[in-house]
Amino acid sequence: MNKPIPDGSPDLSQQAYAQLIEQLFELNKPAEMAEHLWEIYSGFQMFDHQTGYNPRKLDIYYTFRDLVFFCQNVAAMKAA
C-alpha cells in the first residue's frame, strides 16, 4: 500500500525508498528476482548478437549486474 510521504526530510526519503523496495520484493524473493534478471539479460544478449554492434552494451551489462548485486544484497539481509 502506498502511503504519501512529505518531501524534504532525509529520513522520510529513506522511508519512501524502503517502502518502494519492500513493494518490489512482495511478488518475488530477491534471489528469484536476481535469477530473472540474468534470464532477461541472456535474452538481451541473444537479441543483441543478432542485431549487431551496440555502443551501450557495456553500460547495459553494468546496469543489470548492479541490479543483480542489489537483489543478492537484499536476499543476504533478509537471511541474516
C-alpha positions in Angstrom: 0.0 0.0 0.0 1.4 3.4 -1.0 1.5 5.9 1.8 2.1 9.5 0.9 5.4 10.8 2.5 6.1 14.5 2.6 9.2 15.8 0.8 12.2 17.3 2.5 13.4 15.2 5.3 16.2 12.7 4.5 14.6 10.3 7.0 11.3 10.4 5.1 13.1 9.9 1.8 14.8 6.8 3.2 11.4 5.5 4.4 10.0 6.1 1.0 12.8 4.2 -0.7 12.4 1.4 1.8 8.6 1.2 1.0 9.4 1.0 -2.7 11.9 -1.7 -2.2 9.5 -3.7 0.0 6.9 -3.4 -2.7 9.3 -4.6 -5.3 10.1 -7.8 -3.5 6.5 -8.6 -2.5 5.9 -10.7 -5.6 9.3 -12.3 -5.9 12.0 -13.2 -3.4 15.2 -11.2 -4.0 17.1 -14.4 -5.1 14.4 -15.2 -7.6 14.5 -11.6 -8.9 18.3 -11.9 -9.4 17.8 -15.1 -11.4 15.1 -13.4 -13.5 17.4 -10.5 -14.2 20.1 -12.8 -15.6 17.5 -14.6 -17.8 16.4 -11.2 -19.1 20.0 -10.2 -19.8 20.7 -13.5 -21.5 17.7 -12.9 -23.8 19.1 -9.4 -24.5 22.5 -10.8 -25.3 21.0 -13.2 -27.9 19.0 -10.4 -29.5 21.9 -8.0 -29.4 24.1 -10.6 -31.1 21.6 -10.9 -33.9 21.2 -7.1 -34.4 24.9 -6.2 -34.4 27.0 -3.6 -32.7 25.6 -1.8 -29.7 27.7 1.0 -28.3 25.8 0.9 -25.0 26.3 -2.9 -24.4 28.8 -2.4 -21.6 26.6 0.2 -19.8 23.6 -2.2 -20.1 25.7 -5.0 -18.6 26.8 -2.9 -15.7 23.2 -1.9 -15.0 22.0 -5.5 -15.0 25.0 -6.5 -12.9 24.3 -3.8 -10.3 20.6 -4.8 -10.1 21.6 -8.4 -9.6 24.1 -7.4 -6.8 21.4 -5.3 -5.2 18.9 -8.3 -5.2 21.6 -10.5 -3.7 22.4 -8.0 -1.0 18.7 -7.7 -0.1 18.5 -11.5 0.0 21.5 -11.7 2.3 19.9 -9.0 4.6 16.7 -11.0 4.8 18.6 -14.2 5.6 20.5 -12.6 8.4 
